[in-house]
Amino acid sequence: MSTSDELANAAIKHALKALRKRHLLEEGAHSSAFNALARPFVAQGSEWKEKVEKLEQELQQCYKAQARLSEQLVVEVAECRNSKALAQEKEALNSDLQLQVTHLREECQQLKEDLDEKTKALDLVLSENKALRAQLEEATEKANAAEAENKMLVDRWMLQKMQEAERINEANAIYEGVLDQFKARSIENLAREQVDGVVRQFEAGAENFMETTIPTACKHKIPAHEGGCGSILFERNSDKLISGGQDRTVKIWNSKTGTLLNTLYGCVGTVLDLAITHDNRSIVAASSSNNLFVWDVGSGRVHHTLTGHRDKACAVDTSKISSRHAVSASYDHTIKVWDLQRGYCINTLISSSNCNALCFSMDELSVCSGHVDGNIRLWDIKSGKLLSEVAAHSLAVTSISLSSGGNIFLTSGRDNLHNLFDMRSLEVCGTLRATGNRLASNWSRSCISANDNYVAAGSADGSVQVWSIPRADVVSTLKEHTAPVLCCSWSGLGKPLATADKNGSICIWG
């Protein structure tokens, strides 16, 4: 039996003894009453009756008090047991907490030891870092000194290379001048030998030349560029066609088969105009990104990016006698002359009206430009002076094309007229028009055939009109495009004719 049970039993026994003692005391207190009972009942009847009733009431009260005390005793015993159980739980919890405290003290001691070790390691790392930082500062000073020395050497090397390049360019210029003089003498001798207009086999490109015929049918329709094709041209004395469009690519095509030969990447804007150098080795593109891009045809890589215009570059042309110079026009009111070998601008011409189209003269000494105000202007590219200005169209000029002979150039305007000018006098020598022929944009390009007998121009309704220059009349209307035609180009071999539209499709006509 547990200690709590013993305590409870002892309390109960003590309570019973107290009750018995009280009972005995009450019996002693009422002994006189019991003695009186021995008297005659008749004499004391009423008095004893009252005392008996009073004693019975007191006895009942004692029983009730005993019952209350018993109940209170039971409750206290139950509370004692609960307190004992709670005390046992708290003792167990206290034991667990003591174990946890002991464990935490051990962990704290271990962490303190680890902290001491790591503090020592950190001190070591800090000392090593300090040493390494000193070494780094020393190495940085050496690197800066080496970089400065290297920069000085590179500058000296670049200066030397520039001097060498200048000497090479001077030598090339002298060679080109001699070669141009030789070509001029050869052409002069050829003109003296040939006066009947027959093309001889010893003339350049004569082995590939074909007589220009009036195109009547579409041989190939090529989906060339997404978003539209803004410019096309043929390589010189070749049937390879070059195109550029809104997809920022320049593509080279076989016009006989309509197959793609190569795609040139690197342009960061819409291609608005194209030109190719005299030797067919470089392609120049004018773009909406304000820049011009020069590709090497052999490698397909961008050789130069010509920067300097402050607005979109919308027109470009290259020299007819050398591969060194190019000219471009922009909507910043400037025309720039470029050195393609060095890759920078050598002259800037300023105009009062934005230029939409331009072309070199045959002697490379002047440039003819067509402007938004409808005028054409002739410039001296070396001095930058305006030589002449003529009102060519009532609305914006969209295209300028030089004939193969170099004496005639064709202009087209938003007034839907196509004028032929004498390059020497800038006088109109012919005007071509057709019902329904409406130019589609400010950069709609028309062209002259290789034999200078025909003119081709596209229209906003998708048709292409071909005029005979001697007859000044339309000799053919070509219908295959489903969108406005933006540009035309005739092969220098005589045929075929190529046209491109706003949907990016190219048609090759024969």
C-alpha positions, 0 to 999 in steps of 0.5 A, spaced: 500 500 500 502 506 498 504 512 502 497 516 500 493 510 502 496 510 508 495 517 510 487 517 507 486 511 512 489 514 518 485 520 517 479 516 516 480 513 523 482 519 526 475 522 524 471 516 527 475 516 533 473 524 534 466 522 532 466 517 538 469 521 543 464 527 541 458 521 542 461 519 549 461 527 551 454 528 549 452 521 553 456 524 559 452 531 558 445 528 557 447 523 563 442 527 568 437 526 563 437 519 563 437 519 570 431 523 570 428 518 566 428 513 571 423 517 575 416 516 574 414 517 567 408 521 568 411 526 572 416 528 567 413 526 561 412 532 557 419 535 559 423 529 557 419 528 550 421 535 548 428 533 550 428 527 546 426 530 540 431 535 541 436 530 542 434 526 536 434 533 532 441 534 534 443 526 533 440 527 526 445 533 525 451 529 527 449 524 522 448 529 517 455 532 519 458 526 519 456 524 512 458 531 509 465 530 512 465 523 509 464 526 502 469 531 503 474 526 506 472 522 499 473 529 495 480 530 499 482 523 498 481 524 490 484 530 490 490 527 494 491 522 488 490 527 483 496 531 486 500 525 487 499 523 479 501 530 477 507 530 482 509 524 479 508 527 472 512 533 474 518 529 477 518 525 470 518 531 466 523 534 471 528 528 470 527 529 462 528 536 462 534 535 467 537 530 461 535 535 456 539 540 460 545 535 460 545 534 453 545 541 451 550 543 456 554 537 452 552 540 445 554 547 447 561 545 450 562 541 443 560 548 439 564 552 443 570 547 442 568 547 434 567 555 435 574 555 437 577 551 432 573 555 426 576 562 429 583 559 429 582 557 422 578 564 420 584 567 423 589 563 419 585 564 412 585 572 414 592 572 414 593 568 408 588 573 404 592 579 407 598 575 404 594 574 397 591 581 397 598 584 397 600 579 392 594 581 387 596 588 388 603 587 386 600 583 380 595 588 378 601 593 378 605 589 373 599 587 369 597 595 368 604 596 367 604 591 361 597 593 359 600 600 358 606 597 355 602 593 350 597 599 348 603 603 346 606 597 342 599 596 339 599 603 337 606 603 334 604 597 330 597 600 328 601 606 326 606 602 322 600 598 319 596 604 317 602 607 314 603 601 310 596 601 308 597 608 306 602 606 301 599 600 299 592 604 297 597 609 294 600 604 290 593 601 288 591 608 286 596 609 282 595 602 279 588 603 278 589 610 274 594 607 270 589 601 269 584 606 267 588 610 262 590 603 259 582 601 259 581 608 256 586 608 250 583 601 249 576 603 248 579 609 244 582 604 240 576 599 239 572 605 237 577 607 232 577 600 230 569 599 230 564 603 227 559 599 225 556 597 232 557 590 231 560 587 238 566 583 237 569 577 241 575 581 244 570 586 248 569 584 255 563 580 256 562 579 249 562 571 250 556 572 254 552 577 251 545 576 249 541 580 245 535 584 249 528 581 247 522 583 250 520 579 256 513 576 255 512 570 260 514 569 267 519 563 267 520 563 275 516 566 281 521 565 287 518 567 294 524 570 296 523 575 302 518 575 308 515 582 309 517 584 302 523 585 297 525 592 296 531 591 292 534 587 286 540 587 281 544 583 277 551 581 278 555 585 272 556 581 266 552 575 270 546 572 270 546 571 278 541 575 281 542 579 288 536 581 292 534 584 299 528 585 303 525 586 310 527 580 313 534 583 313 538 578 309 541 579 302 540 573 297 544 571 291 540 567 286 541 563 279 536 566 275 536 561 270 533 555 275 531 560 280 535 556 286 538 560 292 545 560 291 547 564 298 544 568 303 548 573 307 546 575 314 549 581 318 544 587 316 540 589 322 535 593 318 530 593 312 534 592 306 532 599 302 537 598 296 543 594 293 549 595 289 555 591 287 562 593 286 565 593 279 569 586 280 563 583 283 567 581 289 563 586 294 555 587 295 553 594 299 546 594 302 543 601 304 538 599 310 533 602 315 538 602 321 542 608 318 548 604 316 551 601 310 553 594 310 559 591 305 559 583 304 565 580 301 561 575 296 567 570 296 566 569 304 559 571 305 561 575 311 560 583 313 567 586 311 565 593 313 559 597 317 559 604 314 556 608 319 555 616 319 548 617 317 543 619 322 537 617 319 535 611 314 540 610 308 535 609 302 540 609 296 547 606 294 551 606 288 558 604 286 563 606 281 562 604 274 570 603 273 573 601 280 571 597 286 574 602 291 568 608 292 561 608 293 556 613 294 550 613 299 544 617 300 540 618 307 533 622 310 538 626 314 539 631 308 546 628 306 550 624 301 556 621 303 562 618 299 565 612 301 572 609 301 570 601 301 577 599 302 578 603 308 571 603 310 570 610 312 567 616 309 571 621 305 566 626 303 559 629 305 554 632 300 549 636 304 542 637 300 536 641 302 531 636 300 532 628 302 535 624 296 531 617 294 535 615 289 542 616 286 548 613 281 555 614 279 557 617 272 561 613 268 567 617 269 566 616 277 567 624 278 560 626 279 554 623 282 546 624 280 541 624 285 534 624 285 530 628 291 523 628 294 522 635 291 522 632 284 529 635 282 535 632 280 542 634 282 549 633 279 554 633 284 562 633 284 564 628 289 571 631 290 569 638 291 562 636 294 559 642 290 553 642 286 554 642 279 547 643 276 540 642 278 534 640 274 526 640 276 525 633 273 518 631 276 512 634 279 513 629 285 518 625 289 523 622 284 523 615 286 529 612 281 535 613 277 538 608 272 544 610 268 544 607 261 550 602 259 553 607 255 553 612 260 550 618 256 543 617 258 539 616 265 532 614 266 528 617 272 522 615 275 517 619 279 511 619 284 507 623 278 508 616 274 512 619 269 519 616 266 524 621 263 530 620 259 535 625 260 542 627 257 547 626 262 551 631 259 546 637 258 541 634 263 536 635 258 530 631 257 530 627 251 524 622 252 518 621 257 514 615 258 508 614 261 502 608 261 495 608 263 495 604 269 502 605 271 502 608 278 509 607 282 508 604 289 513 607 293 518 613 294 523 607 292 520 604 286 526 602 282 525 602 274 531 600 269 534 600 262 535 594 258 543 592 256 542 595 249 539 601 252 532 600 247 527 598 253 525 601 260 521 596 265 517 599 271 513 596 276 506 598 278 502 598 284 497 594 281 502 588 280 503 589 273 510 591 269 510 595 263 515 595 258 516 601 253 520 601 247 525 607 247 525 609 240 517 608 239 516 611 246 510 606 247 508 600 251 510 594 248 509 589 253 505 588 260 507 583 264 502 580 269 504 575 275 505 579 281 499 579 286 502 585 290 505 592 288 511 591 284 517 595 288 523 594 283 526 592 276 532 590 274 535 587 267 541 583 266 547 586 263 547 580 259 541 582 255 536 578 259 532 576 263 528 581 267 527 581 274 522 584 278 520 584 286 514 586 289 511 588 296 510 581 298 517 579 297 516 575 291 521 575 285 519 574 278 524 572 272 521 574 265 524 571 259 
